[in-house]
Amino acid sequence: MRKTMAVTAAVAVTLTGAASIAHADPGNGNGQGRGSGPVGIELSVLGTHHSDVFDASAAEIVAHDPAHQRLFVVSAASATVEVLDVSDPGSPVKLFDLVTAGATAADGSTVGEGAVANSVAVHDGLVAVAVEAADKTEPGWVVFFDVEGTVLNALRVGALPDMAAFGPDGSTLLVANEGEPDDDYTVDPEGSVSVVRLSGDPRGLTQDDVSTADFRAWDEGRELHPDVRVHGPDLSTGEPGTPGRVARNLEPEYISTVDGDTAYVVLQEANAFAVLDVDAAAFTDVVPFGTKDHLEPGNGFDASNRDGGIRVENWPVQGMYQPDGFGTLSWRGSTLLVTANEGDSRDWDGYSEESRVAGLTEDTPLCEDSPRIAGFLEDNDLGIGTVEELTDNASLGRLTVSAEDGLRADGSCYEDLYAFGGRSFSIWTADGEQLFDSGSDFERIVAEHEPEFFNSDNDENSFDSRSDDKGPEPEAVVVGKVSGRTYAFVGLERVGGVMVYDITDPRAASFVQYLNNRDFAAEPGTREVGDLGPEGMTFIEAGDSPIPGVPVLAVAHEVSGTTTLFRVDRVVPGRG
């Protein structure tokens, strides 16, 4: 049974009102609701595999092979993929590792020592592993294995391949090449997506089977929406045939597709997503997510780790959604995107956009005539009446924001503050229209369920330590169907646990359950603590499950190095 540390001191809790936008009802406050539909679900722990490697990304991304009931779990700590037998999901057993080092690619290159496994995907017994080169600015690889661990082939892809995903029918493999700069920001490779055409024996694949989608068209005159964030040093040379600033700046993070013809690619730091024509291997659009107005009712958040308690309030801050993991689903003939709004900055030794509000405004003040700033100072329930009080460490002073956004055109002051992430999950149309956002639900529910460890970090048991920096930090989301209803499972990277929402009607999603398999009475770094830092998730449908007829959720946790399986049971209201 889960344990929580006894409350040893009073905790001040301030929670603002409900959202006016589409936003879930957090239920009765115990974090264990079952939803309001005709059929609900409930998660419970089945079993856990322990790598016994703490805080070294020993369990990041997880993929499932239903034919052999195996999980493939990326371990960045060892640059391998662990293969687990989950035919008995209550007792996962490690079988062997997939080792990418030494694999020879079709272009004659070899995956060298120091290369890093970043992602894994499985389809009909074929395993694809995305591998980052030892120098991440150099092209990486995708290495193919059979389920028994034999290397079948390898192909060269772009710089820093961060995710691999098979199309629904397995005829294509898509690889998101993030193309991050080096730490000094002297080299910035272009971001791209590699489209690998698969037919016949994968051992016969050549580099001719790889096409590359890039963003050079937006450097060559195609109009980019102004809300797509392009910032930082411009390392483009202007030489013909080389990528420009946009192509280098946009960094594909995550890929999802419903039909295999069109894929959607999150560009996290740019706060946007790209639309990919898979057959043409070309991007057709780049769509901004926009921002979340934290002054709107129901969009409050706790902005400080030095405010003396839990203080979920409305603030004059815009939240950049900047999702990491996301999923897609088909609803009424249209594709929808379901995003975990983590947030991320460009933060390197050679350039960083990050700043605390207090530090940001030391040199460049807030614009006191800004309608949002002035309006807040004139009318708020917090007793804050001056810019000095607003930028105090107990208010917004500690909050991490972007120095690149919100600056008045003449550079004299900041008209608005832009924070990283939405502290929520959202549902969007393929045109970028938001149908639903969970508002302040996550912080509210955690505050009610684990008040003494509200906004804890994932490598220590703490209170309020992450409020100034993305809060619970929703990292991953997967979508699954149970008994005809559709659910979103959202992993919270910092405090831990999985939020479950019924999204059958995506315009009116409802909270179902929050389950955190973490023991706050135990010391991080021990097995007893449970799961820390959910990073990757996969939903195993009832027909593919190791438990016949019962769906399973598999979650890889990068800090605890654990991979845990949860059974997903249907619950009919009034029947327990």
N, C-alpha and C positions, 0 to 999 in steps of 0.2 A: 504494500500500500504506500502511496505517496505520503511524505511527511512535509510539514512546513514548520519553520522555526516559530516558537511562541512569540507573541508580541510582547516586547519588553519596554516599549515607550509609546506614548500617545503620538499619533500621526495626524497632522492637520490635513484635511481633505476638502478641496473646493472643486465642485463640478458644475459647469455651466449647462444651459438648457439644451433642448433637442434641436436637431437640424431642421431647416426649412426645405432643404433639397432632399431628394430621395436618399434615404439613410436608414440603417437598420435599427430596430428596437433591441437594446441589449438585454432584454429579458428581465428575469427576477434578480439579477445581480450576483448570483452565486457562480457564474461562469460555467454552469453545467446545464444550460437549457437544451431542449430537444427540438426546438422549432415549432412553427405554428401550422404547418401543412398537414394534410391527411395522413401522411407517413413521414416520420422523422428518422434520424439516424443517431447513433451514439458510437464514439470511438472508445476502444479499450486496448490496452497494451497486450500484445501476444508474446513477443520475445525480442531480444536485443543481441546483436553481435558487437563485442568490444574489441577494438584494435589495441587498446591500452596505450595509445599515443595521445597525449594531451596537448591541445592548443597548437597543432601543427598541420591542420587541414588533412587529417587522416581519413576523413569520410566526407566527401563533398557532393558529388553527383551520383545518382543511383538510377539504374535501368533494369528492367525485368525481362527475362526470357521465359514465357509460359510453357513452352514445350518441355523444358528441362527443370523448371521451377528453380531458376538461379537468379540471383541479383548480382549485378556488376557495379561495383562501388569505386569511384575514383579516389585514390589516395595521393594527394599532392606531396605528402610527407615522404613517400617512397617512390614517387613518380611512376606508380603502377596502378593497375585496376585489380582490386580484390574480387574474387569470385566466390559467392556464398551459396550454399545449398539451403533453400528455404522450403523444401518439401514438407518439413515440419516447421512451420513458422514460429512455433513457440521456442525452438532451439536452433537458430541459424548456425550453420557450420561452414567455416572457411575451407575451400577446396584447394585453391592455388591462386597465383597472381598472373595477370597478363603483363608481360614485360615488353615495353616498347623499345628500350635502348638496344641498338644493334640491328633493328629492322632496316632492310634495304628497300628503298623506294624505287618506283618505276623510272625515275629520272637519274638513277645511279647514286643519289645521296643516301646517307645513312643517318638514322636517328642516333644522335650521340649522347654520351653521358652528360648529365646536367639538363637534359630536356625534361619538360614537365607535362604530365598528363592533366588535361583540364576538363574533359567531358567524355561521356560514353553514351552510345546509343546502340540498340539491338533491334534487329528485324529478321524474323524467320531464320534464326541460327547464325546470322552474320552480325559480328560485333565491330563497331567503328569507334576508335579512340582518337580524339583530337589532342595533338601533342604540340606544345610550344617549344621552340628552339631555345637552347641555352642562352643565346642572345635574343631576347624576346622581340627585337625589332627586325629580325631576320625571318624569312618564310618558315612556317611550321609544316606539320604533316598531319594526315589522317592515316592511321594504321588499322588494317583490317585483320580480324582474327575469326576463327571458328569458335564455337562455345567451349571447346576443349582446350583452348589456349594456343593453338597453332597460328603463327603469323602467316597470313595469306598474301598480303601485298601492302604497299604503302604509297601514298601519293602526296605530292607537295601542294600546300595550300598557302594562304596569306600569312601575314605576321600575327602572332598571338591568337591562334585559333582557340576560341573560348567556349564554343558550343557546337555540338554535332546533333543533327536531327534527321531521321529518315522521313521521306514522304509517306503518306498513308499506305501506298501500294508497294513501297520498297524500291521503286524504280529510280529514285534520286536520293542522294544524301546532300544535305545542306550544312555548310560549315560557316559559322560566324567568326570572321577574322577581325578581332577588336582593333589591332593596329595601334596600341598605346605607344607614347613616346618613351625614350629612355629617361632615367631619373634626372639627368642634367638638362633635358629638353633640347638636345642638340640634334636628335634624330627622331622624326615622327613619321612612321610608315602610314600608308593609307589604310583606312578601314574598308573591308569588302566582305562579300559572301561568295564562297566557292560552291558551285553546283556540280556535283559528281553524278554522271549518268551511269547507272548500274544495269548491266544486262549480262546474263550468262555467268560464267565462273569469274569471281572477283580477282582471281589470280591473273586473269588476262587484261585487267585494267591498265591503261597507260595515261600519261599526262594529257593526251588528246581528249580524254573523257572528263576533263576538268575545265569548266568555264568559270569566269570571274565576273561578278557584278560589282561595279564601283560607283563612286559618286562624282566622277569627273565632269559629267554634264552640267552640274551646278556650278562648276568653275568656268564653264565655257559658255555662259550666257543664260542658262535655264534659271528661272526665278526661284529663289529659296524663300519660304515664308519667313518673315522677320522674327517670329517667335521661336524658330529653331536656333538653339544656342550654338554659335560658332565664336570661339574666343581663345585667348592664349597666343603664344608666339606664332608668327607666320613663317614656316620654314620652306614654303614653296619657292622654287627657283625661277618659275616662269618659262623654263625651257620646254619646247615642244615635246609631247609624249610623257611628261612627268606630271604627277598629281599636284593640284593646287591646294589652297588652304582648306576649302570645304572637304575635299576628298581625304585630306589628312586628319581633319578635325572630327569627322563623324566616325563613331566607334561602335560597330555592331556588337551587341551584347548577348542577345537571346533571340531565338527563332521559333515560330509556331505556324502551323498551317492546318486548315481543315480539309481542303480538297486536293492538295498537292499541286494545283495550278498556280495559286497565288499564296505567297508566304508573307508574313509580317515580321519585321525585324526591329527590336527595340534598340534605340540609340540613347543609352541612359544619360550620359553627361549632357547631351544635346536636348534632353527633355522632349524627345520626339520618337516617332517610329517610321520606318521605311516600308514601302509596299514593293514586293519583288515579284516580277513575272518570271516564274521558274523556268518555263520553256525557253524564253528568250535570254535568261540569265541577265536580266536588266532591271534596275529600279525604276518604277514608274512614278513614284511620289514620295515626298517626305512630309510627314504630318506632325505638327506640334501637339503636345498634350495640354499646353496651357498651364495655368497655375490655380492653386487652391486658396481662396480668400479666407484666412483664419479669423477675419472679423465677422464672418457670417455665422449665425446661430448654428450650433451643432458642430462647428469646425474648430473648436477650441483645442488647445494643447498645453502641456506643461513645458515652459520655455527655459527653466533654470534648474540647475542642480544645487543652487544656493538660496532657495526660497523657503526653506524650513519645512517643507511638506509636499503634499500632492496638490497641485494648483493648475487644474485643467481650465484654462480661461481663453477668451477671445483676445487676440493681439493684432496690431496693425502690421501683419506679416503676410507675404505671399509664399505659399509652399509650392516648390517645383516638384511635380509628381515623380519624375525620373525613375520609373520602375526598373527592376532587375528582372526577376522571373515573371513570366506571364503565360497564359494559355489562351486558346481560341476555342470557340464553339459555334455551332450553327443554330440560329434561332429564327424561326419564321422565314427561312430562306436566305437569311443574311448572316454574315460572319460577325461575331462579337469578340472583343479582346477583354480578357480579365487580367488585371495587372496588380502586382504587389509593389506598392509605391515606396521603395526603400530610400532612394536618393543617393547621389554620389557626386563628388567634386573632382575637378582636375587639380591634383595636389602632388606636385613633384618638387625635387630639390631645386630645379631650374625655374620653376614657375608654380605658383599656387594661387588659386582664387579664394581660398578659405580665409575667413576672418571672424573673430568674435565681434559682436555688435559694439561692445565697449571700445575695442581697439580700432574698429573701422571708423567710428565717429570721433576719435581723438584728432585725426587729421582732416577728415571731411565730415562735417556735421550732418544731422538729419535736417531736411528742409522743413522748417516750422510752418511754412505756408502750404505744405503739401496737404491736400484735402483729407487724405487718410490719416496722416499724423495729427493734423490739427483737430480733425473730428474726434479722434480717439481721446486726445488730451482734454477736449471740452466735455466729453460724455462717455465716462466709463464707471464701472462699479468698484474699481480697485483703488480709488483714492490717488490716482496718478495724474498730476496736473502739469508737469513740466517735462521737457526733454531729458533733463538730468535724472529725474525719477524713472522715466521710461527706460533709459540706458543703464540704470543701476543693475548690479549683478543679481539682485533678487527679482528683477523684472526681465528685461531682454538683454542685458549686458553680456551674459554668458553664452547666448545663443550663437551657434555657428551659422554664418550666412555667406553669400557670395559677394565679393567686392566688385564683380563684373556687371552686376545687374542693379537697376534702380537708380543709377546716377543721373542727375539732371544733365541736360545736353551741354551746358557750359562747364560741367565738372565741379560746380560750387558746393553741391550738397546731394544727399541721397533722398529722393522722393519716396522711395519705398524700400523695404527690406525683403530679400529673397532667401528663404531657407531651403535646405536640401531635403527632399522627400515629402510625402503627404501623410505619413504615419497612418496609412489606410490601405484598403484595396478598392479598385474601381472597375467598372464595366463600361466599355466604350463601343461605339459602332466603328466600322472600318473606315469611316470618314473622320473619326476623331471626336464625335459627339459623346459626351459623358451621359450615360443612362443612370448610373448609380455610383455613389461613393460612401464608404462606411464612416465618414466624418471623424469624430473623436472616439468612436466605439472602442478601438483597441486599448487606448489608455484608460478609458472608463472601466472597461471590463477587467483589465489587469488590476486597476486600483481597488476594485471591489473584491477580486478573487485573491490577490496577493498584496495587500496594502503595505505590509512591512518590507516588501521587496519590489515595490513599484519602480519601473524603469531600471531594474538591475542590469548590470553587464553580464556577459556570458562566461567570463573567466574568473569571476569573483562574485560572492554573494553580497550585494550592495543595495542601498536604497537611493533612488532618485539620481543615480550617477550618469544616466544617459539622457536625461530630460533636455539638456542643452545641445544634444547632438543626435537628432533623428529618433529619439525615444525608443519604442519597442523594435523599430526597424524591420518592417515586413519585408522579407527577403525572397520567398518563393511562394508560388501558388500553382496548384493543379486543379483540374476540373474533372469530376466524375459523376456518373449516373448510378442511382440506387433506386430500384423499384419505380422507375419512370420519372423520378425527380432528379434535378441537377444540383450539384453541390460544388462549392469552392472551398478548398483547404489551403489555408494561408499559414506559413511558418514565420514566427517572430524570432529574428536572429539574436537579439540581445537577451531579453528576459526569458525567452524560450517558449515552447509550446506551439500548438496548432489551433487556429481559429477556424471554425466551420460555419459556413453560411449556406442557406438554401437560396439558390439563384435561379430557380425554375422560371420565375418571372423576373428577368434581369432589371426591371424598373423598380422592383419592390423586394429586394433581397432581404432575408431575415436571418438574424443570428440564431445558431443552433447550439454550439458547444465550444468551450475553450478547455483544452486538456494540455497540461504542462507536466510532462514526465520528468520533472526535476525535483530533487530533494534539497531544499534550501538549508536543511539541518546538516547536510554533508559537505565535505570540503571539495571544491572543484579540483579535478586532477585525480580523484578516486572513483572507483566504479560505483560507489554508493550514491554519488550525486545524480546519476541518471544521464539525461540528455542535455547537451549544451550547444547552442548555436546551430539550429536547423538551417541547412544550406540547399539541399536538393531533395525533391520529392517525386514519387511516382505513384499513380493510382492504378491498382490492379483490379480490373473489372471482375465481376462474379464468375464469368465464364472462363477466365484465365487464372483464377485464384488457386493457391495451394489448399485452400479450404473450399471444397465444392459448394458453389452457390453463395459464398460470402465474400464480398469485396474486401480488399486489404490495402492499406496505405503504408508505403515504405518511405522512411525519412532518414536521410544521412545528415549527421551532425558534425560540423567541422571542428568544433572546440573539444568536445568530449571524445571525438573519434568513434562514435557509436552509430550503428545503423539499426533502427527500431522499426518493427512491423506492428501496425495497429489493425485490429479487425474493425470492420464497419458494419454494425448491426442496424437493421431497420427497427424502428420503434413506432408502434401505433399508439397515438395518444389515448390514455385511459387504460392501457394494457401493460403498464409498467415501464 
